[in-house]
Amino acid sequence: MDHQLSQLGTSFRFILDVTPVDADDVRVAFLERPHEPEFTYREVGVDPEVAAKMLADVDVASVEDNTVGALLRGKHRELELQLAMLRSRGTSDFHALSLELYGGVAPNLLTAARSVIERVDPEPYRGEHLDAEEFLAMAEAEIDRYRQSNPDIDIHAEIRHDSTGIMVSDNVLLVGPESKVATGRANALIQHEIGTHLVTQVNGSHQPLNVLGTGLAGYDETQEGLAVLAEIAAGALTTGRMRQLAGRVVTVHSMVEGASFVECWQDLVDAGFPRRGAFTTTMRVFRAGGLTKDAIYLRGLLDLLEHLSRGGSLDALFLGKFALEDLPLVEELNNRGVLHEPVLLPHWYENEEGRQRLAEAATQTDPAQLIQGAA
């Protein structure tokens, strides 16, 4: 059953399938004359109806081990929701299903996000940028560093012309051809994408439970929070990045409350966000009918900082991809000898300076105090 769920989970690329392929072209036209944009999406690689029928045949209720059963039932439900969302791309049903899968914005999270935007002044970046080829070379060099400790790891990076921005899909770092990365943010992004998402993918794929590689239910929130912790460990959680995370939260909230694309974009611009960046943030939230996923970055970060402040450890989170709330179940399996030790540990986590930065961050209750540099 674990194998079947993992195979189904990798038979489609959910985030790619709900991300526009023409966002760059639409942005150019939008910035000339702001309007409610229409986006184009790739064809889904798997028939959601067929996949849903295959999923229904996976009898997770019959799993005898209580711990494994709980984890597999959660993954089964998540796949049901994702397939339902793919069937309803561009409709109001997509938005409703997104709320069930990722949740909305709780009042305390919205307060934290608004506080950052109101109190932290924007600082325009005036430095240089890496283009897609230059960032790809930097990413490949980091992957080669990991291969020095384990030559057999199956991860790589590539420029993909139907991709927008920079993201990880399965075991691949995808770089959009139009991507530009501020030189001061490049290492933080490397630690976010490779040092967190790809490292945990490698570790999870070597576990007896395959779903730890593809990701247990709700893993995105903890993964993204962990990846932002990687940016803190790298000493590069900047003013611009912190405002971006906060801007995503308030935009998700506004979208859920019924605001239009143009209204959400204008609110960000009025709050000091660059027009281009404000478009990207708004596009991410409105894509495919309304995706509330972007609220999880700040939420996941704050949850992990609270975990650390209570004396919790990050060690077990590198066993694979799973949610913080499933940590006790994963630790139980590990203590029973069911799981293997991680194949890789992130460079940012093995660095003494990085660990010290994390310890300092865990003492903060104000997200604005996490900022480590300008722009």
KOLMI-838498 format. One record per residue: residue in one letter; y, z negated, x of N, C-alpha, C, O in turn. Coordinates in steps of 0.02 Angstrom, whole numbers, plus 50000, padded with zeros to 5 digits. Each point is the difference from the previous one (the first is absolute). Example, Ala and Ser with C-alpha at 12.3 -4.5 7.8 and 13.67 -1.06 7.14 Angstrom:
A497164961050660500595000049955500605000050045499994996750052 S500545006949930500594999750042500554996349961500554999250025 
REM end
This chain:
M499405000050041500605000049959500635000050043500495003449985 D499484992850069500565000050048500125007050027500565002350004 H498905001050014500055006850027500295004849947500425004150016 Q499344995249922500255004449947500754999049988500375004949993 L499854988850005500714998749989500425002650058500545002649990 S499204996750071500375002450058500055007649999500535002950015 Q498925000449967500005007349996500495002449947500365004950011 L499644991849932500475001949948500724998750021500455004049985 G499664990550051500674998350022500295004950049500605000950004 T498965002350035500235004950050499965007249974500175004650036 S499594996349902499955006749973500675002749977500085006049987 F500424989650009500685002249984500484995850041499854994550022 R500755008349988500514996550040500574998349953500465004049988 F499504990049985500424998149944500755000850016500365003349962 I499874993850092500725000350015500235007150013500545002049977 L499065001950059500185007150009500025003749933500435004249989 D499104994249967499965003649937500564998349952500135003849954 V500224990650057500564998349956500675000750035500514997849975 T499495005350084500625001050038500205007449998499585004350012 P501044997249973500225007049995499905003850066500074997250054 V499785009249940499945004250059500665003450016500075003050054 D500414996649900500635003650009500604995250002500565002049983 A499324991750037500544995049998500595002050044500584998949981 D499305004250077500555001950044500445005349968500624999550003 D499075005549966500395005449968500394997249939500585001849989 V499094993949973500324997149941500594995750021500524999849967 R499404996750088500544995650024500635004050016500554997949983 V499375007850050500585004150019500405001949937500614999449999 A499035002949950500345002049938500304993949964500545000549971 F499114993950031500254994049966500644997550032500474998149964 L499575001850102500594997450034500615004449990500574997850005 E499315008749981500565004449984500274998649930500615000249989 R498934998249965500214998549931499494995349970499475002249976 P500664991250025499514995249973499805001649928500425001049957 H498924999250032499735001649935499304997049996499734997750050 E499985002249891499324997549992499525005150030499915005449971 P499784993150085499615005150036499305000949970499734995649966 E499995010250048499305001449983499635001450065500245003850042 F499174993249966499625000750061499355003849988499755000449944 T499985002350110499365003649998499494995950039500144997250053 Y499255002549920499474996050031499405004550018499895005149968 R499754993050083499405003650019499474999249946500014995449960 E499525009350039499444999349954499554994450026499874999450059 V499914996549894499564994450019499355002950026499705004449969 G500074992950088499415002850032499354998749964499505003350013 V500494992049941499394998449962500184999949926500564998149982 D498995004049976500114999849928499964992749978499474997050003 P501095000249974500004992949981499494998349946499734994549999 E500155010249955499524998849947499294999350028499624995549981 V500215008950065499344999850031499924993650041499484996749997 A501045001750042499964994050041499954993749957499644995350017 A500715004749926499984994249955499304999049972499764994449992 K499905011249991499314999649975499534997350054499564996049986 M500535006250076499604997550055500124992550010499544996250014 L501095001849980500184993050009499684995749945499774994450014 A500215008249925499714996249945499264998650010499724995349972 D499965008950069499284999150013499864994850054499424998250011 V501104999350022499914994850052499984993249965500524997649977 D498904999450020499904993949960500154993850042499554996450022 V501105002449990500194994350042499844993349967499964994950034 A499945005149901499844993749966499324997350021499864994149990 S499725010150039499324997850018499954997450071499464998050022 V501105001850015499984997550069499824992549999500334996149965 E499175002050073499754993249997500434995050040500104994449979 D500145007850078500414995550041500684999149967500365004849989 N499824989049994500614998749962500635002350037500455002849970 T499574995950095500595001850039500085007650005500545002749987 V498935000650032500025007350005500135003149932500385004849994 G499304992449954500105002649933500724999649978500265004849970 A500074989650044500714999249981500435005350035500455002949969 L499424998350095500395004950037499885007149975500475004049993 L498914997649992499845006849977500255001249929500225005549984 R499764989449974500265000949932500765001250001500265004149962 G500084992450082500725001250007500155007050024500465003249975 K499154999350073500115006850025499845005249946500355005049993 H499134993749968499815004549946500585000849951500165005649979 R500154988850002500565000349953500605003750030500335003849966 E499804995150098500565003450032499895007649999500475003849986 L498934998450030499855007249999500085002849929500245005649992 E499554990649958500105002349931500745001349986500185005149971 L500254990250051500715000849988500295005950039500405003749973 Q499404997150089500265005650040499815006749970500415004649997 L498974996049982499785006349969500375001349934500175005649984 A499944989149978500385000749938500725002250015500285003949962 M500004993650093500685001950019500025007350021500485003649984 L499024998850052499985007050020499955004549938500295005550000 R499354992349949499945003949939500675000349963500125004649961 S500314990450050500614999549960500635001150043500544997649981 R499405005950075500595001350041500555003249959499885004749962 G500734992750046500575002949966500094997849929500435002749965 T499184992450011500074997549931500184992750001499994996750052 S500195000749889500174993049995499394995550012500074994250019 D499335008549969499394996150012499944998250075499764994650017 F500465010050026499974998750072500394993750017499774995750037 H500835003849936500434994250012499674993649977500004995050036 A499715005049904499674994049974499404998050042499904994150013 L499715010850008499424998550042500224997450069499664995850029 S500905006849996500264997650064500184992649996499884996350047 L500405001749897500174992949991499374995750001500004994450025 E499465008249946499374996350000499704999650070499724994950020 L500355010650017499705000250067500404996250052499734996150039 Y500935005049961500424997050053500454994349976500284996450040 G499775002849894500454994949974500725002449999500165005450025 G500274990549947500715001649999500374995750050499754998650055 V500854999249927500424996150045500134993249967500344999649949 A499384995250080500114993249975500714997850014500315002550047 P499964992949912500704997950009500174997450070500535001550026 N499014994750005500154997350066500035005550053500394999650047 L499195005649945500025005650047500645004049991500315002050049 L499894999149889500625003649986500614996250028500455003050028 T499554990449964500544995950027500045000650076500555000750028 A498884999150005499985000750073500265006850022500385000550048 A499425004749917500215006850018500745000949989500355002750043 R499904995149900500725000649987500414996050050500545002150019 S499204992250001500364995950049500085003650066500534999750031 V498945003749990500045003850063500535005549994500415000750045 I499585003149901500465005649992500724997649996500465003150028 E499654991349937500684997549991500274996750063500615000450013 R498964996450027500244996050057499965003650066500354998150048 V499235007049956499905003550064500385006649997499825004449962 D500694996250078500415006050000499625005850032499654999150049 P500425006949923499685005950030500315001550068500604999450009 E498985002650037500235001850067499725006950016499425000650020 P500975004749971499765006850011499725000950070500274997550049 Y499175006049955499685001350064500365005750036500095005449972 R500114993450089500375005150038499625002250063500275003650042 G499114994349963499615001950058499645006649991500145003849954 E499394997650091499635006249998499384999449957499794994549981 H499925011350003499395000249960499465004050036500145004550039 L499234993749946499435004050022499835004949944500014998149941 D499835008150076499775004649950499254999149990499704995750032 A500005008349925499304999149983499545000750061499544996150009 E500605008850033499595001250060500064994150049499504997950029 E501104999649980500104994550046499674993649975499714996350039 F500345002549896499684994049974499245000750003499654995150014 L500105010949972499285001250004499744998450071499484996850007 A500895005350044499794998750069499984992450013499544997650034 M500944998849940500024992750008499404996849964499694995450027 A500165007149913499434997449962499345001450036499564995650003 E500375010350023499385001750036499914995850062499434998350018 A501125000150016499964995750058499754993049981499614997050036 E500625000449907499784993449977499275000249980499634995350014 I500155010049953499305000649982499575000350063499454997150002 D500795006450050499635000350063499934993150032499504998550032 R501004997249960499964993250026499434996249966499644996250032 Y500295004849903499444996749965499335003050021499504996450003 R500495010150011499375003150021499774997550068499415000450017 Q501064997050023499804997250064499554993949992499574998750042 S500524997649903499574994249987499385001949960499494996550002 N500555009149961499425002349962500055007649991500335002349954 P499355001550090500075007349999499735003349936500175005849986 D499434990649975499675003149943500394999349934499765002249948 I500834994850055500364999149937500205006749971500215004650036 D499734995949898500125006449966500664999849962500024999349939 I500535001350098500665000549970500405005350038499875001250060 H500595001949907500435004850034500655000949960500074997449945 A500395006350085500655001449969500105007549998499775003650044 E500594998749905500135007249995500645001249959500184996049958 I500145009650057500565002349958499695004049942499635004850011 R500544993149929499715003349941500565002849958500454996349979 H499535010150007500575003449969500064998649925500525001449970 D498964995849999500074998149930500114992549992499914997249947 S500304999650109500144992949998500744998850008500355003850034 T499894990949935500704998050005500054993350035499664995349981 G500755004350071500074993750035499394998650044499675004550023 I500204989149987499464997750043499574995149962500264995049973 M499095006350024499564995649963499295000550028499835004850035 V499774990249950499295000050018499605001749938500104997249946 S499435007450062499525001649948499314999750031499835004050044 D499774991349933499334998750029500084998450074500314994950018 N499425009350026500024998650072500485004550037499945000950061 V500555001949903500465004850030500734997849989500194998249944 L500215002150109500724999249994500315006849987499965004450043 L500344996449899500305006349981500754999850013500344995349980 V499915009850053500715000550016500275006349967499785005650014 G500714993549941500305005849969500415004050050500314997050044 P499705009649951500345004250050500754998850003500315001450052 E500004996149895500724998849999500184992850019500584998149998 S498924998050021500114992950014500464999050060499965003650050 K500494991549943500424997950055499984992450003500114996749949 V499755000550109499924992850008500514997650051500045002450056 A500364992749923500484996950046499634997350061499504996649993 T500765004850067499664997750060499914992550001499514997550027 G500964998849945499954992849998499484997449952499814994150003 R499975010249951499504998149950499315002850016499514998249967 A500445006150084499385003650011499414995450016499465000849971 N500644994450074499444995650018499804995749941499404998849989 A501094998849971499834996149941499575004149952499524997449971 L500655008950020499625004349955499305001350028499515000449962 I500445000350104499345000850031499564993849987499425000749982 Q500874993350026499624993949988499834999249926499474997449983 H500975004849974499884999849927499415004549981499534997849968 E500515008450052499515004949977499354999850041499454999749971 I500615000550094499405000150042499734993050013499414998649989 G501044996950033499794993350018499784995749942499704994750011 T500435007549928499774996249941499545004249957499414998449993 H500855006949978499605003949952499395003350032499454999749972 L500645003450086499435003450031499534995050034499395001049999 V500884993750030499574995050032499544996649949499414999250012 T500874998949931499584996849949499525005049968499464998149977 Q500735008350022499535005049974499405000650047499435000449977 V500704999650088499455000350049499554993949992499395000749997 N500914993450000499604993949995499604999849935499414998250000 G500915003749945499654999949936499445005149997499484998749969 S500625007150063499485005249997499384998150040499485003249992 H500584991850051499424997650040499654994149967499544997150029 Q500695000949911499694994449966499405002349958499975005849980 P499554989750008499445001849955500235001849930499685003949965 L500894993250013500305001949936500515005550013500534998850028 N499315007349951500425005850013500694999449967500495002850025 V499544993549919500644999649964500534996250041500595000449984 L499214996150067500494996750043500375005150043500534998550027 G499195007549980500345005450036500455004049954500565001750019 T499194999949922500415003849953500514995649965500515002449975 G499354991150022500474995349971499744996849936499845003649952 L500134989850046499824996449940500585000349950500555002250017 A499334995649923500515000249947500624996150022499954994550026 G500635008649963500634996650014500174999350073500454996250018 Y499195007450026500124999250071500695002450022500274997650051 D500035007149912500635003050021500544994850013500365000350050 E499704994849905500544995150006499954996050065500494999250035 T498914998449979499914996050062500055004550061500284998050051 Q499455008249944500065004650056500725001550017500195000050059 E500225001349890500705001750014500384993850024500435000650044 G499414993649929500314993950026499814998850072500424998150041 L498955003049975499764999250069500335005150046500174998450057 A499935007649918500325005250040500734998450014500255001750053 V500104995249899500694997950013500014994150049500454999550041 L499044996249956499944994850051499935003150069500254997350050 A499405008449954499945003550064500685002150026500124999850060 E500325002349895500685001950020500384994050027500375000550048 I499524993749920500324993850024499734998250069500384998350045 A498965002249963499694998550064500275004650055500054998050058 A500115008249923500275004850048500744998850014500305003350042 G500004991949922500714998550010500465005249972500555000950025 A499235002649922500395005849977500075000349924500025005449971 L500014988849996500165000149928500765000149994500334994850005 T499935011149985500725001050003500354998749933499684999249948 T500985000750056500414999549939499825005549950499894998749941 G500085007450084499855005749957499324999449968499925001649941 R499584996250097499324999449973499974994549947499685001049948 M500644993350065499984994649952500345002049935499764998449946 R500805005150060500345002449940499585005249964500005000349939 Q499635003850099499575004949969499464996749958499875002049943 L499814992750084499484996549963500294996949936499695000149947 A500904997050060500334997049942500205005449949499934999049940 G500325006650085500205005549956499425002749960500085002049942 R499334998250088499415002349964499854995349941499825002349945 V500244991250066499864995249948500475000849941499795000449942 V500875000050072500485000549945499935006749964500145000549941 T499665004750096499925006549967499395000049955500025002849945 V499434994150077499424999449956500194996249937499825001949945 H500554992650064500214996149942500435004249952499904999849939 S500585003950088500445004149959499615005449963500125001349941 M499425001850094499595005349969499594997149942499965003049947 V499744991150065499604996849947500434998349940499785000249943 E500854998050070500474998149947500295006049964500384999249952 G499465006950071500205006049963500565004050032500235004949970 A500004993350090500535003850032499745006950021499415000950013 S501045004049989499825006850019499985000650076500214995650036 F499535010149987499985001550072500714999850029500124996850050 V500345006849917500695000350026500324993150000500354998350048 E499544997849901500294993349997499744995650056500384996350032 C498975004049981499714996050055500275002250067500174995950043 W499875010749967500275002750062500734997950009500194997950055 Q500205002649893500714998250004500094992650015500454998150038 D499134997649933500044992950014499894998550074500334995850029 L499195007750001499874999150071500595002450042500214996650047 V500065009249936500585002650037500594995349994500354998650049 D499774998849891500554995249990499904993650040500484996750018 A498885001649996499854994050039500015001350075499844995550040 G500355010649980500075001450071499435003650033499995000850061 F499525001549899499445003850029500215007250012500385002849960 P499395000350095500165007050012499735004349942499484998449972 R500875006950011499825004249943499295002850008499615000249953 R500245002150107499335002950012499464994749994499495001149968 G500634993250064499514994649996499914997449929499454998249979 A501115001549984499974997849930499575004749958499644997949955 F500415008650060499585004949965499274998750013499594999949954 T500234999150109499304998950018499734993849966499445000149973 T500944994450028499784993949966499895001249926499504997849972 T500975005649996499955001249929499425004749984499634999049951 M500285006250091499445004649990499344996350003499565001349959 R500364994350089499374996350008499844995949937499424999449981 V501094997949988499904995749942499875004249937499604997949957 F500725007950037499935004149940499445005150004499845003349951 R499844997450107499505005250008499434999349949499774994549985 A500025011249992499415000849956500064996649932499524999849962 G501084997650022500094996849936500234992850004500134996849949 G499915000650112500244993250010499494995750035499544997349969 L500535002050098499524996350041500334993550024500485000250038 T499254994249940500304993550017499754997350067500164994350017 K499475009650020499704997750063500514997450050499854995450038 D500755007449964500464998350053500274992949997500314997650048 A499574998949897500204993049997499544995650042500174994350015 I499245008350004499514995850033500174998650073499744995250029 Y500695008850003500154999050071500334993150010499774996050041 L500775002849923500354993750008499584994349971499994994550029 R499675006749916499584994849970499434998050046499874994150010 G499815010850020499454998650047500244996350061499664995650025 L500935006450000500294996650059500144992749985499814995650039 L500515003049905500184993149984499374995849987499994994150018 D499505008849952499384996349989499664998250066499744994550008 L500265010250039499684998650064500404995050041499704995850035 L500965004449961500404995050035499884993149971499984995050037 E499935004649898499834993649969499314997650024499904994150013 H499635010649991499334998450026500044997250071499684995050015 L500725008250027500084997550069500354993250002499824995750040 S500675003449916500384993750000499554994149980500154994250017 R499315007249946499544994749980499454998950052499534996349988 G500555007050069499504999250053499445005149997499514999450037 G500565005749920499495005149996500005004650061500495000350037 S498965003149973499925004650057499945007249975499805001249943 L500385003450100499925007249985499335002750025499825005649984 D499824990550055499405002650035499535003849954499805005650014 A500014991349930499495003149956500265006249966499615004149977 L501054996850019500295005849966499875006550039500125005449974 F499654994050088499855006050039499275002149993499785004750034 L499834991949923499315002049988499955006449959499495003450002 G501034998249962500015006049958500615000049956500484996450013 K499505007649934500575000649955499844996249934499575002149962 F500804992550027499894996249938500624995949985500434999250043 A499604998249896500574996149978499964992850024499464997350010 L501124999850000500034993050021499624995549953499694995150021 E500335006449914499654995749952499245000450008499644995549977 D500115009750056499285000650013499814997150068499425000250019 L501064997050017499864997350066499444994749998499565000350043 P500444995049910499454995149999499315003249992499514997850030 L500445007549930499365003449990499785003650064499424999750019 V501065003750014499845003550062499814995050054499535001250039 E500834993249965499844994950050499314997049987499634998450046 E500195000949891499334997449983499465004850027499524997850031 L500575008749957499525004950025499974999850076499475000650029 N501114998650003500024999850073499644993850025499625000450049 N500494993949920499684993850021499245000349990499634996650035 R500145007349916499295000949987499685004950049499405001049998 G501015002150045499745004850048499895006949971499665004250030 V500624997149911499915006649968500435005350035499805005850006 L500804992150017500485004850028499984999950077499784995250031 H500475010349998500065000650072500704998150023500485000549961 E499584997550101500664998750028500405006550006499705005350004 P500964994449995500405006150003499865004150063499914997350054 V500075009349937499925004550057500645000250042499975000350061 L500604999449905500655000250032500434994249975499924997849943 L500534999850099500534995649978500665003650015500065003350051 P500434996149904500645003550011500344997950064499984994150019 H500335010650014500374998350061500564995149984500154995650041 W500165005149901500554995549982499764992849989500384995350009 Y498995004049973499734993349988499754996750063499984993950005 E499825010150044499764997350063500574998450048499904996950053 N500705005249929500584999050042500294993049989500144998149943 E499964998150111500244993149993500704999749970500154995749959 E500295008950061500675000249971499965001549926500384997249960 G499175007250021499925001649929499784994049959500264998849946 R499274997450080499764994149965500564994849993500054996749949 Q500375002850102500564995349996500505002149947500274995949963 R499855010650033500465002549948499724998649930500374998349954 L498975002450038499694998549935500064992649983500134998249943 A499774997650107500064992749989500704998249978500094995849956 E500415007450074500694998749980500145002649930500354996749961 A499385009250023500115002949934499704995649945500274999549945 A499174997250070499664995949950500404993849981499864996849950 T500655001650089500414994149984500595001949955500364995649977 Q499735010950010500585002349961499835000349926499475002449981 T500994995449978499935000649928500485005249971499965001749941 D500495000750101500505005049980499825006750032500035000650062 P499785004549898499815006550029500535002950047499835003450048 A500814995349938500535002750042499964997350071500235003350047 Q499494990849962499944997050066499465003250043499944998550059 L499675006049911499475003450037500265005950040499665002550045 I500944999749940500295005950033500104998750074500254994850021 Q499535010150020500014999150072500485004850036500114999350061 G500185005349904500455004750034500385004249950499855000049940 A500655003650085500425004249957499665006649983499575002450037 A500635000449906499805006749977499255000649991499755005249982 
REM end
